[in-house]
Amino acid sequence: MRTRVTADPLAVVRNLGVLAHVDAGKTTVTERILYLTGATYKRGEVHDGTTVTDFDPQERDRGITIFAAAVSCDWDGHRINLIDTPGHVDFSDEVERSLRVLDGAVAVFDAVAGVEPQSESVWRRADRYGVPRVAFVNKMDRAGADLDAAVASIRARLHPAPLVVQLPIGREDGFRGVVDLVRMRALVWDAGRPVREEPVPRELVEEAWRRRGLLEEAVAELHPGVLEEFCAVPADPARGAAVSEATLVRALRELTLAGTGVIVLCGAAYRDRGVEPLLDAVVAYLPSPLDVPAAAHAADPAAPLVALAFKVSATATGRLTYARLYSGTLRKGDVVLDAGAGRTERVGRILRVQADRHAEVDRAVAGDIVALAGPRSARAGATLCAPDAPVVLEPPGSAEPVVSVAVEARRSTDAGRLAAALARLAEEDPSLSVRADAETGQTLLSGMGELHLEVAAEKLRRDHGLAVTVGRPQVAYRETVARGVSGVLYRHVKQDGGAGQFAHVVLDVEPLDGEGFEFRSSVTGGRVPREYVRAVEAGCRDALAAGPLGGHPVTGLRVTLTDGATHPKDSSELAFRAAGRLGLREALRSCAMALLEPVAEVTVTVPDDAAGAVLGDLAARRGRVSGSATRAGTGPGPGPVGGPVGGPVGGTVGGTVVVTAVVPLAELFGYATRLRSRTQGRGTFTTRPAGYAPAP
């Protein structure tokens, strides 16, 4: 671990996340970062269940990350606050909440698979929050690993300008190091030894200078300063470089912060190769809290407190609220304002977080990510600020649940405990929702997928000691208008002594392209006052909660208020809201309605000899195949060590087929078991939400 003295304490802070598709190796990358920085003294392994960040028993049993975990470490005189995020699509809301408070990210890609569905999904989320990233192509030691192919998939599917700053030394099992194209040096790792710096291997010198030239050209296309130097200074025949190292480093940082380009590094984290230069890139290229445009004006420890709560967790010692401080200083015992709820909370303790371990500190300052003990009601997305300087930050978005199960306690005496436990689960994870079915009286737990609900049910059993019965998963359907109606008149009149209620509305209903709801008014002459128009809209929104086909939420329609009438004494906003609600319900019963079901994009990877059976099974599940590609297999031996990237590897011994299809979510329950049986355990699949489609 290296040290360096830097004057500004905020300039040496890096708040970053590790993002990836499931099984790309991001937890292993995190574990190697903690080991190399001295934060841990033993390498944690996913397959052994010894990782620091996957500390929950379910994570260790399943071998995947389920809950975002925060850890801290030091490298090169910098403080790195790191959040290891889940890669499975069912837990994408954990990624969303983490991205909201991060300044930068490391995106991890599999060197064989390249960009996979969930890595594309989290990349888009990072785009939405403007989070700068560096890319790390992992598993370069695997058979079939190809840096050039992975970079090509980044360029094609994610559309940034990939700026490759390394050249691998060796291929597949022979991968042993990289050439740093910025400083033109070789970094080599031998088994059990730290990284060793060497001259560029003689057989790679020509290829390294060629790729350095390609890097300079790519940067010059994006950065005016580099373009000027690139055109003004001819390449040095002895060095082959037209741009100085200092200019190139400065430009790479500026392009990363602007999101114009993404620096690409490579390595094999499991074998401890490539992690040190990744840490150097995090320090050199990713932003500090001072570099984040949205918070640059407020990143001041002396300013009023502004913090965003992004995660709530129940522990054996009490409730913890994880928060990112954007400005100000928070001290133990301070009273803070939950700006959205209008309540004040007292902070009893401030904790530095190391996954499931905590160290108490007296204060936290702008740029810190800490856990707070004391706030009892602040939820994920709440803004915590100084009581005399209220401000509300934009909370992270949350997706609507698409799958539900009925949950009930096996013992009737546990019904109250179950209700309290479900409420706590929903508080910790906003992507879970709990409601009572009006028709059956059952308690329904809704989430993002089958695995999401399995994990929640297991938490009820393990953490809360409840014996529960869980029903078969049911998808969340929607209803939409296929053919509308015009001129639906509804008169709301109620008289039961005293002031009555009177509202008269005329509504047109028509389909709307896509999902959502649109309301407008064409009433003229003041026949319906403006405040009553707003009440009609609110009533219409109330009516969208349950449609006429099966009581499902209604989406994809436009409602126009075309006429109406009022009474001088009995009209009120309450009356017009009731008229809007009841009038739209009557109108929907006259419309031609259609049922929508959630669909998912499924990517199935299978041996080519099993492709026919898999395609037939997808067709039986009402799947629509949108594409397929064949990947050639490789021979048992790696190519020549030090050979050029993308060169021949070996003979083809049987490839795999990657099939992409859109399948109704209801047809995917139990698909994992069916796929294993049809492919003798060799097939894998991933899913991601693809919206809604008409149901048969």
GULO-496614 format. One record per residue (C-alpha): residue number from 0; residue in one letter; x, y, z. Coordinates in steps of 0.5 Angstrom, whole numbers, plus 500, padded with zeros to 3 digits. Layout:
% GULO-496614
 pos code  c1  c2  c3
 NUM    a   X   Y   Z
...
This chain:
% GULO-496614
 pos code  c1  c2  c3
   0    m 500 500 500
   1    r 503 507 498
   2    t 502 513 501
   3    r 502 520 499
   4    v 501 527 502
   5    t 495 531 499
   6    a 493 538 502
   7    d 485 538 500
   8    p 482 532 504
   9    l 476 532 500
  10    a 481 531 494
  11    v 483 524 496
  12    v 476 521 497
  13    r 473 516 492
  14    n 466 514 493
  15    l 465 508 488
  16    g 461 502 486
  17    v 463 496 483
  18    l 458 494 477
  19    a 457 488 473
  20    h 453 482 471
  21    v 452 476 475
  22    d 458 472 475
  23    a 463 477 472
  24    g 467 477 478
  25    k 466 484 481
  26    t 466 481 488
  27    t 472 477 487
  28    v 475 484 484
  29    t 473 487 491
  30    e 476 482 495
  31    r 483 483 492
  32    i 482 491 493
  33    l 481 490 500
  34    y 487 485 501
  35    l 492 489 496
  36    t 490 495 500
  37    g 491 492 507
  38    a 484 492 509
  39    t 484 485 510
  40    y 489 480 511
  41    k 486 474 507
  42    r 483 473 501
  43    g 476 472 501
  44    e 473 467 496
  45    v 466 467 493
  46    h 466 459 492
  47    d 469 458 500
  48    g 463 463 503
  49    t 469 467 506
  50    t 468 474 502
  51    v 468 480 506
  52    t 462 484 502
  53    d 458 477 501
  54    f 457 476 509
  55    d 449 475 509
  56    p 448 467 510
  57    q 444 467 504
  58    e 449 470 499
  59    r 454 465 502
  60    d 449 459 500
  61    r 447 462 494
  62    g 454 464 491
  63    i 452 471 489
  64    t 451 478 491
  65    i 444 480 494
  66    f 445 486 498
  67    a 450 492 497
  68    a 455 492 502
  69    a 460 498 503
  70    v 467 498 505
  71    s 473 503 506
  72    c 480 502 504
  73    d 486 506 503
  74    w 491 506 497
  75    d 496 511 494
  76    g 494 516 500
  77    h 487 516 498
  78    r 481 514 502
  79    i 476 509 497
  80    n 469 508 500
  81    l 467 502 496
  82    i 460 499 495
  83    d 460 492 492
  84    t 453 492 488
  85    p 449 486 486
  86    g 449 483 479
  87    h 442 479 479
  88    v 437 483 475
  89    d 432 481 481
  90    f 436 486 486
  91    s 437 492 481
  92    d 434 496 486
  93    e 440 496 490
  94    v 444 498 484
  95    e 440 504 483
  96    r 440 506 490
  97    s 447 505 490
  98    l 449 509 484
  99    r 445 515 487
 100    v 450 516 492
 101    l 456 514 488
 102    d 461 519 485
 103    g 465 514 480
 104    a 464 506 478
 105    v 468 500 476
 106    a 464 496 471
 107    v 467 489 471
 108    f 466 485 464
 109    d 467 478 463
 110    a 473 477 458
 111    v 469 471 454
 112    a 462 474 454
 113    g 463 481 454
 114    v 457 485 455
 115    e 452 481 458
 116    p 444 483 459
 117    q 445 486 466
 118    s 452 489 465
 119    e 448 493 460
 120    s 442 495 464
 121    v 447 497 470
 122    w 451 501 465
 123    r 444 505 463
 124    r 443 506 470
 125    a 450 509 471
 126    d 448 514 465
 127    r 442 516 468
 128    y 446 519 474
 129    g 452 521 470
 130    v 457 517 474
 131    p 464 516 471
 132    r 466 509 470
 133    v 473 505 468
 134    a 472 498 465
 135    f 475 492 467
 136    v 475 486 463
 137    n 476 480 468
 138    k 478 473 467
 139    m 483 474 462
 140    d 486 467 464
 141    r 479 463 462
 142    a 479 459 455
 143    g 476 464 450
 144    a 478 470 453
 145    d 479 476 448
 146    l 480 483 450
 147    d 479 486 443
 148    a 472 482 442
 149    a 470 485 449
 150    v 472 492 447
 151    a 468 491 441
 152    s 462 489 445
 153    i 463 495 449
 154    r 463 499 443
 155    a 457 496 440
 156    r 452 495 446
 157    l 454 501 450
 158    h 456 506 445
 159    p 462 510 449
 160    a 469 511 446
 161    p 473 505 449
 162    l 480 507 451
 163    v 484 501 451
 164    v 490 503 456
 165    q 493 496 456
 166    l 496 490 452
 167    p 495 483 455
 168    i 502 479 456
 169    g 500 472 454
 170    r 493 469 453
 171    e 488 465 457
 172    d 492 460 462
 173    g 498 464 460
 174    f 496 471 461
 175    r 501 473 466
 176    g 501 481 465
 177    v 500 487 462
 178    v 503 493 458
 179    d 501 499 460
 180    l 501 503 454
 181    v 500 510 457
 182    r 507 509 461
 183    m 510 504 456
 184    r 512 499 461
 185    a 510 492 463
 186    l 507 489 469
 187    v 508 482 471
 188    w 505 478 476
 189    d 508 471 478
 190    a 505 466 483
 191    g 505 468 490
 192    r 509 475 488
 193    p 507 482 488
 194    v 507 486 481
 195    r 514 487 478
 196    e 515 492 473
 197    e 519 490 467
 198    p 521 493 460
 199    v 516 491 455
 200    p 517 484 452
 201    r 521 485 446
 202    e 516 481 442
 203    l 511 486 444
 204    v 514 492 443
 205    e 512 493 436
 206    e 505 491 437
 207    a 505 496 444
 208    w 507 502 440
 209    r 502 501 434
 210    r 496 500 440
 211    r 499 507 443
 212    g 498 510 437
 213    l 491 508 436
 214    l 490 510 443
 215    e 493 517 442
 216    e 488 517 435
 217    a 482 515 439
 218    v 484 521 445
 219    a 485 526 440
 220    e 478 525 436
 221    l 475 527 443
 222    h 480 532 446
 223    p 482 538 443
 224    g 488 539 447
 225    v 491 532 445
 226    l 489 534 438
 227    e 493 540 438
 228    e 499 536 440
 229    f 498 530 436
 230    c 498 534 430
 231    a 503 539 432
 232    v 509 534 434
 233    p 511 529 429
 234    a 511 522 432
 235    d 518 520 435
 236    p 521 515 431
 237    a 525 512 437
 238    r 519 512 441
 239    g 513 512 437
 240    a 509 517 441
 241    a 506 524 438
 242    v 503 525 445
 243    s 507 526 452
 244    e 505 522 458
 245    a 503 528 462
 246    t 498 530 456
 247    l 495 523 455
 248    v 494 522 463
 249    r 490 529 464
 250    a 486 528 457
 251    l 484 521 460
 252    r 482 524 466
 253    e 478 529 463
 254    l 474 525 458
 255    t 472 520 464
 256    l 469 525 468
 257    a 466 528 462
 258    g 463 521 460
 259    t 466 522 453
 260    g 470 516 454
 261    v 471 510 458
 262    i 478 507 460
 263    v 479 500 459
 264    l 484 495 463
 265    c 484 488 464
 266    g 486 482 468
 267    a 485 476 472
 268    a 482 478 479
 269    y 482 471 482
 270    r 489 470 480
 271    d 491 477 483
 272    r 493 480 476
 273    g 491 487 474
 274    v 488 489 481
 275    e 494 494 482
 276    p 493 498 476
 277    l 486 498 477
 278    l 487 502 483
 279    d 492 507 480
 280    a 486 508 475
 281    v 481 509 480
 282    v 485 514 484
 283    a 488 518 477
 284    y 482 518 473
 285    l 475 517 477
 286    p 472 524 481
 287    s 473 526 488
 288    p 467 529 491
 289    l 470 536 489
 290    d 469 534 482
 291    v 462 532 482
 292    p 458 538 478
 293    a 452 537 482
 294    a 455 537 489
 295    a 461 541 487
 296    h 458 548 490
 297    a 456 544 497
 298    a 462 539 498
 299    d 464 544 504
 300    p 465 541 511
 301    a 463 548 514
 302    a 457 548 510
 303    p 450 546 512
 304    l 449 539 513
 305    v 446 535 507
 306    a 446 528 506
 307    l 442 522 503
 308    a 440 516 506
 309    f 440 510 501
 310    k 439 504 505
 311    v 436 502 511
 312    s 438 495 515
 313    a 436 492 521
 314    t 441 489 525
 315    a 442 485 532
 316    t 444 491 535
 317    g 438 496 532
 318    r 436 500 526
 319    l 442 503 521
 320    t 441 508 516
 321    y 446 508 511
 322    a 448 516 508
 323    r 452 519 503
 324    l 454 526 506
 325    y 454 532 500
 326    s 456 538 505
 327    g 457 540 512
 328    t 459 536 518
 329    l 455 531 522
 330    r 457 529 529
 331    k 455 524 534
 332    g 448 527 538
 333    d 446 532 532
 334    v 439 533 531
 335    v 438 532 523
 336    l 431 534 519
 337    d 428 529 515
 338    a 426 534 510
 339    g 421 530 506
 340    a 417 527 512
 341    g 418 534 516
 342    r 421 530 522
 343    t 427 531 526
 344    e 431 525 528
 345    r 437 525 533
 346    v 444 521 531
 347    g 446 517 537
 348    r 452 514 533
 349    i 456 515 527
 350    l 459 508 524
 351    r 465 507 519
 352    v 462 501 515
 353    q 466 495 513
 354    a 461 490 510
 355    d 458 487 517
 356    r 463 490 521
 357    h 463 497 524
 358    a 467 502 527
 359    e 464 508 531
 360    v 467 515 530
 361    d 465 522 533
 362    r 464 525 526
 363    a 463 525 519
 364    v 464 530 514
 365    a 462 532 506
 366    g 464 526 502
 367    d 463 521 507
 368    i 459 514 506
 369    v 457 512 514
 370    a 452 508 517
 371    l 447 512 523
 372    a 444 509 529
 373    g 439 513 532
 374    p 434 515 526
 375    r 428 511 527
 376    s 423 513 521
 377    a 428 515 515
 378    r 427 511 509
 379    a 431 510 503
 380    g 431 516 499
 381    a 430 521 505
 382    t 434 527 505
 383    l 437 529 512
 384    c 439 536 513
 385    a 440 541 518
 386    p 434 543 521
 387    d 435 551 520
 388    a 437 550 512
 389    p 432 545 509
 390    v 433 542 503
 391    v 430 536 499
 392    l 435 532 494
 393    e 432 527 489
 394    p 431 520 491
 395    p 433 514 487
 396    g 428 511 483
 397    s 424 505 484
 398    a 421 500 480
 399    e 414 497 480
 400    p 414 490 483
 401    v 412 485 477
 402    v 411 478 481
 403    s 407 477 488
 404    v 406 471 492
 405    a 401 470 498
 406    v 405 469 505
 407    e 401 467 511
 408    a 404 464 518
 409    r 403 457 519
 410    r 401 458 526
 411    s 395 463 527
 412    t 399 466 533
 413    d 404 469 529
 414    a 400 473 525
 415    g 402 479 528
 416    r 409 478 528
 417    l 409 476 521
 418    a 405 483 519
 419    a 411 486 523
 420    a 416 482 520
 421    l 414 484 513
 422    a 413 491 514
 423    r 421 491 516
 424    l 422 488 510
 425    a 419 493 506
 426    e 422 498 510
 427    e 429 495 508
 428    d 428 494 501
 429    p 423 499 497
 430    s 422 494 491
 431    l 418 490 496
 432    s 411 491 497
 433    v 406 488 502
 434    r 398 489 501
 435    a 392 485 503
 436    d 388 482 497
 437    a 381 485 498
 438    e 378 479 495
 439    t 381 473 498
 440    g 384 477 505
 441    q 391 474 503
 442    t 397 478 505
 443    l 401 479 498
 444    l 408 480 498
 445    s 411 483 491
 446    g 418 484 488
 447    m 422 484 482
 448    g 422 476 481
 449    e 422 469 483
 450    l 429 469 486
 451    h 427 476 490
 452    l 421 473 493
 453    e 425 467 495
 454    v 430 471 499
 455    a 425 475 502
 456    a 421 469 505
 457    e 428 466 507
 458    k 429 472 511
 459    l 423 471 514
 460    r 425 464 516
 461    r 432 465 518
 462    d 432 473 521
 463    h 425 473 524
 464    g 424 466 526
 465    l 417 465 523
 466    a 414 459 520
 467    v 411 461 513
 468    t 407 458 508
 469    v 409 461 501
 470    g 404 461 495
 471    r 406 460 488
 472    p 408 466 484
 473    q 403 470 480
 474    v 405 476 476
 475    a 403 483 476
 476    y 398 484 470
 477    r 396 491 467
 478    e 390 493 463
 479    t 390 498 458
 480    v 385 501 453
 481    a 384 498 446
 482    r 379 502 443
 483    g 376 508 447
 484    v 369 511 448
 485    s 367 519 447
 486    g 362 523 451
 487    v 361 519 457
 488    l 357 523 462
 489    y 357 522 469
 490    r 353 526 474
 491    h 355 525 482
 492    v 349 528 486
 493    k 349 526 494
 494    q 344 529 498
 495    d 343 527 506
 496    g 342 533 510
 497    g 346 539 510
 498    a 351 541 504
 499    g 350 536 499
 500    q 355 534 493
 501    f 354 535 486
 502    a 359 534 480
 503    h 357 533 473
 504    v 363 531 468
 505    v 363 529 461
 506    l 369 524 459
 507    d 373 522 453
 508    v 377 516 453
 509    e 382 513 448
 510    p 388 509 448
 511    l 395 512 449
 512    d 402 510 445
 513    g 406 506 450
 514    e 405 506 458
 515    g 402 511 463
 516    f 396 516 463
 517    e 395 523 460
 518    f 390 527 462
 519    r 387 534 459
 520    s 381 539 459
 521    s 378 542 453
 522    v 372 545 457
 523    t 371 552 455
 524    g 367 558 458
 525    g 369 556 465
 526    r 364 551 466
 527    v 368 547 470
 528    p 373 551 474
 529    r 380 550 474
 530    e 381 547 481
 531    y 375 542 480
 532    v 379 540 473
 533    r 385 538 478
 534    a 380 534 482
 535    v 377 531 476
 536    e 384 529 474
 537    a 386 526 481
 538    g 379 522 481
 539    c 381 519 475
 540    r 388 517 477
 541    d 384 514 483
 542    a 380 510 478
 543    l 387 507 475
 544    a 388 502 481
 545    a 383 497 479
 546    g 381 496 472
 547    p 374 492 469
 548    l 377 486 467
 549    g 380 483 473
 550    g 382 489 478
 551    h 389 490 475
 552    p 392 497 475
 553    v 390 501 468
 554    t 395 504 464
 555    g 396 506 457
 556    l 390 511 456
 557    r 389 519 455
 558    v 382 522 458
 559    t 380 528 456
 560    l 375 532 460
 561    t 370 535 455
 562    d 364 538 459
 563    g 361 539 466
 564    a 357 543 470
 565    t 357 546 477
 566    h 352 547 483
 567    p 353 554 486
 568    k 352 551 493
 569    d 353 543 493
 570    s 360 543 488
 571    s 366 542 491
 572    e 373 539 490
 573    l 371 533 493
 574    a 365 532 489
 575    f 369 533 483
 576    r 374 528 485
 577    a 369 523 486
 578    a 365 524 479
 579    g 372 523 476
 580    r 373 517 479
 581    l 366 514 478
 582    g 366 517 471
 583    l 372 514 469
 584    r 370 507 472
 585    e 364 507 468
 586    a 367 509 462
 587    l 372 504 462
 588    r 367 499 463
 589    s 364 501 456
 590    c 371 501 453
 591    a 374 495 449
 592    m 380 493 454
 593    a 386 489 453
 594    l 390 485 459
 595    l 398 486 459
 596    e 403 481 462
 597    p 410 483 464
 598    v 415 480 459
 599    a 423 479 460
 600    e 428 479 455
 601    v 432 472 456
 602    t 439 470 454
 603    v 440 463 454
 604    t 447 460 453
 605    v 447 453 451
 606    p 452 448 447
 607    d 450 447 440
 608    d 448 440 440
 609    a 442 442 445
 610    a 440 449 441
 611    g 434 445 438
 612    a 431 443 444
 613    v 432 450 448
 614    l 429 453 442
 615    g 423 449 442
 616    d 422 450 449
 617    l 422 457 449
 618    a 417 457 443
 619    a 412 452 448
 620    r 413 458 453
 621    r 410 463 448
 622    g 417 466 447
 623    r 419 470 441
 624    v 426 469 439
 625    s 430 476 437
 626    g 437 473 435
 627    s 442 468 436
 628    a 449 467 435
 629    t 454 462 435
 630    r 461 462 439
 631    a 466 457 437
 632    g 469 453 442
 633    t 477 453 443
 634    g 482 447 443
 635    p 485 445 450
 636    g 491 449 450
 637    p 492 457 450
 638    g 495 461 444
 639    p 503 463 444
 640    v 504 467 451
 641    g 505 474 449
 642    g 502 473 442
 643    p 497 479 439
 644    v 491 480 442
 645    g 485 477 438
 646    g 490 472 434
 647    p 488 464 433
 648    v 487 460 440
 649    g 486 453 438
 650    g 482 448 434
 651    t 474 449 434
 652    v 472 443 439
 653    g 464 445 439
 654    g 461 451 440
 655    t 456 455 444
 656    v 449 458 442
 657    v 447 464 445
 658    v 439 465 444
 659    t 436 472 445
 660    a 428 471 446
 661    v 422 475 449
 662    v 418 471 454
 663    p 412 472 458
 664    l 415 472 465
 665    a 409 468 468
 666    e 412 462 463
 667    l 419 463 466
 668    f 417 460 473
 669    g 421 454 474
 670    y 425 455 468
 671    a 432 454 471
 672    t 430 447 473
 673    r 428 445 466
 674    l 434 448 462
 675    r 438 444 466
 676    s 435 438 465
 677    r 435 439 457
 678    t 442 441 457
 679    q 445 436 462
 680    g 447 442 467
 681    r 451 446 461
 682    g 446 451 460
 683    t 445 458 463
 684    f 440 464 462
 685    t 439 471 464
 686    t 433 475 464
 687    r 432 483 464
 688    p 425 486 464
 689    a 422 488 458
 690    g 416 492 459
 691    y 409 489 458
 692    a 406 486 452
 693    p 398 484 450
 694    a 396 477 454
 695    p 393 472 450
